[in-house]
Amino acid sequence: MISVRSIGVFAICVGLLLPVASCVATGGTYLPYQDPTPEMLRAHAEAVARADLMNLRAMAAGALLTLTGAGLLACRAVQRRRIHRRATRGEIGQV
């Protein structure tokens, strides 16, 4: 069975690696041509704009995943703390 803790850690890892993978995938796009024609300049500008948009989206998705994973870990920690407090007070099993 998959626990909330492992899902949270997985979400954090994916959220941190997503922008890095996006930057690695689009890294070659930013290299300019030598002595380009106007058509090549236009195509390069469009490719750089697409790469920038992809990197921006990857950063936003990565931030959301990382925050979601951190939220899951925080909720699980609070839940465990409450269970531990009930167990030490002897409240478990009482109605």
N, C-alpha and C positions, 0 to 999 in steps of 0.2 A: 504494500500500500504506500502510496506517495504521500508524504507529510507536507504540511503547510510550510514548514521550515525549509524543506528541500526545494519547493516551488519558489519561495522567496529568494533563496540563494541563486537559483537558476535564473530568475528574472533579473536579478542584479547583474549577474555575469553577462547575460545576453545584452542587457541595457548598456553596459560599459563597452562591450565588444562591437556593437552595431555601428557606432560612429567611426571606430577605428577601421573596420572592414570597408566601410563606405569610402573613407579617405584613401585607403590602399587601392580600391577598385578604380577610383577616378584620378589617381595621382598622375598618370601619363597625359591626361587631358590638358593639364596646365602648361605643358612644355610648348613654347611657341615655335612656329616654323621660321626658317631662315629665308629671307628674301621672298615673302609670300605675295601671291597675287591678291587682288581685292576679293575674289571669290573664296580664296583660302582663308583670308582674314575673317570674312563673314561666317564661314563654316566653323572656324576656331572659336569665334565669339559665341556662337550658338551652343557649341559643345561645352564651353566653359560655363555658360549660364545653366545648362542642364545639369552639369556636375555640381555646381553650387547649390542648386535646388535639391538635388539628391542628398548632398551632404547635410543640408539644413533639415530636411525631413528625417534623415537618419539620426541626427542629434536630438530632434524633438521626440521621436519614438524611443530613443535610448533613454532620454531623461524620464519619460513616462514609465517605461519598464523599470528603471532603477528605483524611482519613487514608489511604484507599486510593490516591488520586492521589499523595500525598506518598510513599507506600511504593513505588509504581511508579517514580516519578522517582528515588528513592534507589537502588532495585535497578538501574535502567539506568545510573546514574552509577557504581556499583561495578563493573558489568559492563564499561563502557567503560574504566575505570581498569585493570582486569585485562588487557584486550586491549592497551591501550597499554603496560603494563609488559612483557608478553610480546614485543611488537614491538620495544621498545627493547633487550631483552636478547638478541634473536635466537633465541627459543625457538619461534617459529611455524614449523611444517613439520618440526620434529624430533620423533622418536618416543622 
